[in-house]
Amino acid sequence: MMLNYYFFIFFLNSFLIISNVRINFAQHSIKGFDDTIIFDINWIGDNLKGFDLENTESMIVTSSHKEKYKCYLPRIQDKDGKESLEKYEGPSALELISPLFSQSFCSYRLESYWTYEVCHGKFVRQYHEDREGKKIILQEYVLGKWSENEFQKLLTQHIEKDIEKNEQIPMKRIENVNLPYLEIVMGNGTSCELNNNKPREVRALYVCYAHGKHDIYSLKETSTCQYEIIILSPLLCAHPKYKPKDTGEHPINCTPLDGSSERPYNLAKLKAESKKLRRQSDFDNIRIEFAPIDFAEKEVSTTTQPSKIDTSPVENFLSGKYCLTGGTGWWRYEFCYGKSVKQFHSERGEIKTSINLGYFDKEKHEEWLKVHPHKRPKPVEVRKQLSHLYSNGDVCDRTGKPRRTEVKLKCLEKAPSLDTVSLYLLEPRFCEYILGVESPLICNILSRADENGLVPLNPLDQTEKTDIIGE
């Protein structure tokens, strides 16, 4: 319950312009603060009818203007979660994800150099392939593996634990939300020279995500040859212990005491000033610019010039002002639409090495389409991606030719936000790359592409043009 007190004090001190609120803590001690629990403070006046105060605790607060209020703080109880857990008689968490093991299902994460393969319930490996003609040179490390015996042993443990309704499930903070996870430890990986030749080991953390496809959310080396991988799976969502907690708002209702006004003076003052500013903001839409007049001009144009306006993220992307960056290994890569594709390595925020994988040239792109007509855009009604050629990059030591990259722009549907971007880089042949760019930004430009896959910039944005825009 102290969580509520702590949040309430924080809110009053920050929002009511430091009202010097004095609160009697009644021998409580402040514990952890969970910012995923959201509260809504209501100043309800003297009328308490219609408010459920049964499952609340009350406290008296006093402002710097000696205004007193009695506030009712809710007891945070996950009733629905407890009830569903008590009624749940389904499979254990491990049994729920076991179809992944029996179907030999594998997930992949592509980075600039390494590819990570997770074959659920079997192994996790890290590898890179080089091709020289028909010969394939493979560099690989097994980060961890599992056997059928280990699965059966862990399954027995999970069934026994699942009977215990009060078992505490470990949590992992992902995207600022604490999520329960199921951990599977895979050992017996490739021996690690940097760790006294001990076998590599990986902790696979499975997290409930209803829209997931058993994707690899992240993979990192937590210590030398010790790895942690987070996998988003919808299968776990069937178990009440692994569902994310509801983050709905919890009301805090406050009523005045001793003739105090309905809401504190500082809050009322702030609200009035905010309302005044909103009224004044109507005038902010009028843009006035003063420009010097050149009297040497014989003619004065009376044509009204449109003022510059902020472009949307889509137009910023098309103009090349908004570049996309990806990769989490040694090499990272940057894609600036209509300009270039670069591969770089940075240390402490400073770029140490940079390799250009190709520049955009409209004429070379169109010549490439003539040689590869299947790369042209499909009809609008079935179009899912666009392909562009970025050529004449830095010369490759192996081939003696300039690097080149085919950029595949794919529409990423049902993304949580417009900023969601997925990048991957492949090198099927030496110094010839394929850069995959998946983003909801692409969905907005597919229909605008011409027969060569080029997208004209919005006519409202004339601040910058690039080769890819065309005329």
KAGISUL-V285566 format. One record per residue. N is the residue number from 1. RES is the residue in three letters. SS is DSSP state (2 for helix, 1 for strand, 0 for the rest). PHI is phi in whole degrees, -180 to 180 (NA if undefined). BURIAL is I if it has 24 or more other ideal C-beta (glycine too) atoms within 12 Angstrom, else O. Layout:
BEGIN
N|RES|SS|PHI|BURIAL ; N|RES|SS|PHI|BURIAL
END
This chain:
BEGIN
1|MET|0|NA|I ; 2|MET|2|-64|I ; 3|LEU|2|-58|I ; 4|ASN|2|-64|I ; 5|TYR|2|-58|I ; 6|TYR|2|-63|I ; 7|PHE|2|-65|I ; 8|PHE|2|-64|I ; 9|ILE|2|-63|I ; 10|PHE|2|-59|O ; 11|PHE|2|-65|I ; 12|LEU|2|-63|I ; 13|ASN|2|-71|O ; 14|SER|2|-91|O ; 15|PHE|2|-91|O ; 16|LEU|0|-92|I ; 17|ILE|0|55|O ; 18|ILE|0|51|O ; 19|SER|0|-88|I ; 20|ASN|0|54|O ; 21|VAL|0|-67|I ; 22|ARG|1|-110|O ; 23|ILE|0|-130|I ; 24|ASN|0|-86|O ; 25|PHE|0|-81|O ; 26|ALA|0|52|O ; 27|GLN|0|67|O ; 28|HIS|0|-87|O ; 29|SER|0|-124|O ; 30|ILE|0|-74|O ; 31|LYS|0|-113|O ; 32|GLY|0|-62|O ; 33|PHE|0|-111|O ; 34|ASP|0|-108|O ; 35|ASP|0|-80|O ; 36|THR|0|-86|I ; 37|ILE|0|-90|I ; 38|ILE|1|-109|O ; 39|PHE|1|-121|I ; 40|ASP|1|-129|O ; 41|ILE|1|-90|I ; 42|ASN|1|-115|I ; 43|TRP|1|-100|I ; 44|ILE|0|-97|I ; 45|GLY|0|73|O ; 46|ASP|0|-86|O ; 47|ASN|0|-86|O ; 48|LEU|0|-98|O ; 49|LYS|0|-66|O ; 50|GLY|0|87|O ; 51|PHE|0|-106|O ; 52|ASP|0|-82|O ; 53|LEU|0|-106|O ; 54|GLU|0|-66|O ; 55|ASN|0|-98|O ; 56|THR|1|-133|I ; 57|GLU|1|-121|I ; 58|SER|1|-108|I ; 59|MET|1|-152|I ; 60|ILE|1|-101|I ; 61|VAL|1|-122|I ; 62|THR|1|-130|I ; 63|SER|0|-88|I ; 64|SER|0|-68|O ; 65|HIS|0|-97|O ; 66|LYS|0|64|O ; 67|GLU|0|-84|I ; 68|LYS|1|-111|O ; 69|TYR|1|-140|I ; 70|LYS|1|-106|I ; 71|CYS|1|-113|I ; 72|TYR|1|-105|I ; 73|LEU|1|-101|I ; 74|PRO|1|-74|I ; 75|ARG|0|-82|O ; 76|ILE|0|-78|I ; 77|GLN|0|-133|O ; 78|ASP|0|-90|O ; 79|LYS|2|-63|O ; 80|ASP|2|-62|O ; 81|GLY|2|-64|O ; 82|LYS|2|-67|O ; 83|GLU|2|-65|O ; 84|SER|2|-67|O ; 85|LEU|2|-69|I ; 86|GLU|2|-66|O ; 87|LYS|2|-84|O ; 88|TYR|0|-70|O ; 89|GLU|0|-131|O ; 90|GLY|0|-85|O ; 91|PRO|0|-66|O ; 92|SER|0|-72|I ; 93|ALA|2|-60|I ; 94|LEU|2|-66|I ; 95|GLU|2|-66|I ; 96|LEU|2|-65|I ; 97|ILE|2|-93|I ; 98|SER|2|-61|I ; 99|PRO|2|-57|O ; 100|LEU|2|-63|I ; 101|PHE|2|-75|I ; 102|SER|2|-74|O ; 103|GLN|0|-89|O ; 104|SER|0|54|O ; 105|PHE|0|-83|O ; 106|CYS|1|-124|O ; 107|SER|1|-116|I ; 108|TYR|1|-130|I ; 109|ARG|1|-131|I ; 110|LEU|1|-102|I ; 111|GLU|0|-120|I ; 112|SER|0|-59|I ; 113|TYR|0|-117|I ; 114|TRP|0|-90|I ; 115|THR|1|-115|I ; 116|TYR|1|-110|I ; 117|GLU|1|-120|I ; 118|VAL|1|-114|I ; 119|CYS|1|-98|I ; 120|HIS|0|-57|I ; 121|GLY|0|76|I ; 122|LYS|0|-126|I ; 123|PHE|1|-162|I ; 124|VAL|1|-129|I ; 125|ARG|1|-134|I ; 126|GLN|1|-123|I ; 127|TYR|1|-150|I ; 128|HIS|1|-142|I ; 129|GLU|1|-114|O ; 130|ASP|1|-115|O ; 131|ARG|1|-115|O ; 132|GLU|1|-124|O ; 133|GLY|0|67|O ; 134|LYS|0|-90|O ; 135|LYS|1|-89|O ; 136|ILE|1|-113|O ; 137|ILE|1|-101|O ; 138|LEU|1|-109|O ; 139|GLN|1|-117|O ; 140|GLU|1|-146|O ; 141|TYR|1|-136|I ; 142|VAL|1|-87|I ; 143|LEU|1|-83|I ; 144|GLY|1|172|I ; 145|LYS|1|-144|I ; 146|TRP|0|-137|I ; 147|SER|0|-123|O ; 148|GLU|2|-62|O ; 149|ASN|2|-64|O ; 150|GLU|2|-66|O ; 151|PHE|2|-63|I ; 152|GLN|2|-63|O ; 153|LYS|2|-65|O ; 154|LEU|2|-69|I ; 155|LEU|2|-62|I ; 156|THR|2|-61|O ; 157|GLN|2|-63|O ; 158|HIS|2|-70|I ; 159|ILE|2|-64|O ; 160|GLU|2|-67|O ; 161|LYS|2|-68|O ; 162|ASP|2|-67|I ; 163|ILE|2|-68|O ; 164|GLU|0|-77|O ; 165|LYS|0|-68|O ; 166|ASN|0|-95|O ; 167|GLU|0|-64|O ; 168|GLN|0|-85|O ; 169|ILE|0|-88|I ; 170|PRO|0|-64|O ; 171|MET|1|-120|O ; 172|LYS|1|-133|I ; 173|ARG|1|-85|O ; 174|ILE|1|-128|O ; 175|GLU|0|52|O ; 176|ASN|0|65|O ; 177|VAL|1|-128|O ; 178|ASN|1|-80|O ; 179|LEU|1|-122|I ; 180|PRO|1|-71|I ; 181|TYR|1|-141|I ; 182|LEU|1|-106|I ; 183|GLU|1|-103|I ; 184|ILE|1|-125|I ; 185|VAL|1|-98|I ; 186|MET|1|-114|I ; 187|GLY|1|-109|I ; 188|ASN|0|59|O ; 189|GLY|0|-81|I ; 190|THR|0|-60|I ; 191|SER|1|-61|O ; 192|CYS|1|-109|I ; 193|GLU|2|-66|O ; 194|LEU|2|-79|O ; 195|ASN|2|-128|O ; 196|ASN|0|56|O ; 197|ASN|0|60|O ; 198|LYS|1|-74|O ; 199|PRO|1|-68|O ; 200|ARG|0|-66|I ; 201|GLU|1|-144|I ; 202|VAL|1|-130|I ; 203|ARG|1|-102|I ; 204|ALA|1|-96|I ; 205|LEU|1|-105|I ; 206|TYR|1|-95|I ; 207|VAL|1|-124|I ; 208|CYS|1|-70|I ; 209|TYR|0|-148|I ; 210|ALA|0|-59|O ; 211|HIS|0|-97|O ; 212|GLY|0|-77|I ; 213|LYS|0|-127|O ; 214|HIS|0|61|I ; 215|ASP|1|-73|I ; 216|ILE|1|-85|I ; 217|TYR|1|-74|I ; 218|SER|1|-156|I ; 219|LEU|1|-144|I ; 220|LYS|1|-143|O ; 221|GLU|1|-94|I ; 222|THR|1|-74|O ; 223|SER|1|-153|O ; 224|THR|0|-55|O ; 225|CYS|0|61|I ; 226|GLN|1|-118|I ; 227|TYR|1|-124|I ; 228|GLU|1|-132|I ; 229|ILE|1|-127|I ; 230|ILE|1|-110|I ; 231|ILE|1|-121|I ; 232|LEU|1|-95|I ; 233|SER|1|-130|I ; 234|PRO|0|-77|I ; 235|LEU|2|-64|I ; 236|LEU|2|-69|I ; 237|CYS|2|-66|I ; 238|ALA|2|-76|O ; 239|HIS|0|-101|I ; 240|PRO|2|-61|I ; 241|LYS|2|-70|I ; 242|TYR|2|-109|I ; 243|LYS|0|-78|I ; 244|PRO|0|-63|I ; 245|LYS|0|-70|I ; 246|ASP|0|-68|O ; 247|THR|0|-105|O ; 248|GLY|0|-68|O ; 249|GLU|1|-78|O ; 250|HIS|1|-111|I ; 251|PRO|1|-78|I ; 252|ILE|1|-114|I ; 253|ASN|1|-102|I ; 254|CYS|1|-121|I ; 255|THR|1|-124|I ; 256|PRO|1|-74|I ; 257|LEU|1|-125|O ; 258|ASP|0|54|O ; 259|GLY|0|76|O ; 260|SER|0|-69|I ; 261|SER|0|-67|I ; 262|GLU|0|-60|O ; 263|ARG|0|-136|I ; 264|PRO|0|-57|I ; 265|TYR|2|-58|O ; 266|ASN|2|-61|I ; 267|LEU|2|-69|I ; 268|ALA|2|-62|O ; 269|LYS|2|-64|O ; 270|LEU|2|-63|O ; 271|LYS|2|-65|O ; 272|ALA|2|-65|O ; 273|GLU|2|-66|O ; 274|SER|2|-65|O ; 275|LYS|2|-65|O ; 276|LYS|2|-65|O ; 277|LEU|2|-66|O ; 278|ARG|2|-65|O ; 279|ARG|2|-66|O ; 280|GLN|2|-70|O ; 281|SER|2|-66|O ; 282|ASP|2|-62|O ; 283|PHE|2|-79|O ; 284|ASP|2|-69|O ; 285|ASN|2|-76|O ; 286|ILE|0|-86|O ; 287|ARG|0|-104|O ; 288|ILE|0|-117|O ; 289|GLU|0|-124|O ; 290|PHE|0|-107|O ; 291|ALA|0|-125|O ; 292|PRO|0|-68|O ; 293|ILE|0|-100|O ; 294|ASP|0|-91|O ; 295|PHE|0|-73|O ; 296|ALA|0|-75|O ; 297|GLU|0|-70|O ; 298|LYS|0|-77|O ; 299|GLU|0|-122|O ; 300|VAL|0|-109|O ; 301|SER|0|-73|O ; 302|THR|0|-100|O ; 303|THR|0|-72|O ; 304|THR|0|-75|O ; 305|GLN|0|-91|O ; 306|PRO|0|-67|O ; 307|SER|0|-74|O ; 308|LYS|0|-69|O ; 309|ILE|0|-126|O ; 310|ASP|0|-68|O ; 311|THR|0|-83|O ; 312|SER|0|-74|O ; 313|PRO|2|-55|I ; 314|VAL|2|-64|I ; 315|GLU|2|-68|I ; 316|ASN|2|-63|I ; 317|PHE|2|-66|I ; 318|LEU|2|-66|I ; 319|SER|0|-79|I ; 320|GLY|0|84|I ; 321|LYS|0|-79|I ; 322|TYR|0|-111|I ; 323|CYS|0|-99|I ; 324|LEU|1|-104|I ; 325|THR|1|-124|I ; 326|GLY|1|-146|I ; 327|GLY|0|93|I ; 328|THR|0|-128|I ; 329|GLY|0|-92|I ; 330|TRP|0|-61|O ; 331|TRP|0|-95|I ; 332|ARG|1|-121|I ; 333|TYR|1|-141|I ; 334|GLU|1|-126|I ; 335|PHE|1|-120|I ; 336|CYS|1|-111|I ; 337|TYR|0|-56|I ; 338|GLY|0|78|I ; 339|LYS|0|-125|I ; 340|SER|1|-161|I ; 341|VAL|1|-123|I ; 342|LYS|1|-126|I ; 343|GLN|1|-119|I ; 344|PHE|1|-147|I ; 345|HIS|1|-125|O ; 346|SER|1|-126|O ; 347|GLU|1|-134|O ; 348|ARG|0|54|O ; 349|GLY|0|80|O ; 350|GLU|1|-113|O ; 351|ILE|1|-73|O ; 352|LYS|1|-94|O ; 353|THR|1|-137|O ; 354|SER|1|-139|O ; 355|ILE|1|-125|I ; 356|ASN|1|-87|I ; 357|LEU|1|-93|I ; 358|GLY|1|153|I ; 359|TYR|1|-110|I ; 360|PHE|1|-89|I ; 361|ASP|0|-133|I ; 362|LYS|2|-59|I ; 363|GLU|2|-65|O ; 364|LYS|2|-67|I ; 365|HIS|2|-63|I ; 366|GLU|2|-69|I ; 367|GLU|2|-64|O ; 368|TRP|2|-63|I ; 369|LEU|2|-67|I ; 370|LYS|2|-67|O ; 371|VAL|2|-76|O ; 372|HIS|0|-124|O ; 373|PRO|2|-62|O ; 374|HIS|2|-70|O ; 375|LYS|2|-85|I ; 376|ARG|0|-68|I ; 377|PRO|0|-63|I ; 378|LYS|0|-79|O ; 379|PRO|0|-53|O ; 380|VAL|2|-55|O ; 381|GLU|2|-67|O ; 382|VAL|2|-121|O ; 383|ARG|0|-75|I ; 384|LYS|0|-121|O ; 385|GLN|1|-156|I ; 386|LEU|1|-128|I ; 387|SER|1|-121|I ; 388|HIS|1|-128|I ; 389|LEU|1|-102|I ; 390|TYR|1|-115|I ; 391|SER|1|-126|I ; 392|ASN|0|58|I ; 393|GLY|0|-80|I ; 394|ASP|0|-63|I ; 395|VAL|1|-67|O ; 396|CYS|0|-87|O ; 397|ASP|0|-64|O ; 398|ARG|0|-73|O ; 399|THR|0|-103|O ; 400|GLY|0|75|O ; 401|LYS|0|-114|O ; 402|PRO|1|-65|I ; 403|ARG|0|-68|I ; 404|ARG|1|-147|I ; 405|THR|1|-138|I ; 406|GLU|1|-93|I ; 407|VAL|1|-97|I ; 408|LYS|1|-104|I ; 409|LEU|1|-95|I ; 410|LYS|1|-116|I ; 411|CYS|1|-78|I ; 412|LEU|0|-101|I ; 413|GLU|0|-85|O ; 414|LYS|0|58|O ; 415|ALA|0|-79|O ; 416|PRO|0|-65|O ; 417|SER|0|-155|O ; 418|LEU|0|-67|O ; 419|ASP|0|-82|O ; 420|THR|0|-67|O ; 421|VAL|1|-138|I ; 422|SER|1|-121|I ; 423|LEU|1|-120|I ; 424|TYR|1|-145|I ; 425|LEU|1|-126|I ; 426|LEU|1|-116|I ; 427|GLU|1|-130|I ; 428|PRO|1|-64|O ; 429|ARG|1|-135|O ; 430|PHE|0|-54|O ; 431|CYS|0|63|I ; 432|GLU|1|-122|I ; 433|TYR|1|-118|I ; 434|ILE|1|-126|I ; 435|LEU|1|-106|I ; 436|GLY|1|-94|I ; 437|VAL|1|-123|I ; 438|GLU|1|-115|I ; 439|SER|1|-162|I ; 440|PRO|2|-65|I ; 441|LEU|2|-58|I ; 442|ILE|2|-68|I ; 443|CYS|2|-60|I ; 444|ASN|0|-81|I ; 445|ILE|0|-116|I ; 446|LEU|2|-56|I ; 447|SER|2|-72|O ; 448|ARG|2|-88|I ; 449|ALA|1|-72|I ; 450|ASP|0|-87|O ; 451|GLU|0|-65|O ; 452|ASN|0|-98|I ; 453|GLY|0|82|I ; 454|LEU|0|-91|I ; 455|VAL|1|-113|I ; 456|PRO|0|-70|I ; 457|LEU|0|-78|I ; 458|ASN|0|-56|I ; 459|PRO|0|-60|O ; 460|LEU|0|-70|O ; 461|ASP|0|-104|I ; 462|GLN|0|-112|O ; 463|THR|0|-75|O ; 464|GLU|0|-156|O ; 465|LYS|0|-126|O ; 466|THR|0|-128|I ; 467|ASP|2|-58|I ; 468|ILE|2|-72|I ; 469|ILE|2|-71|I ; 470|GLY|0|91|O ; 471|GLU|0|-71|O
END
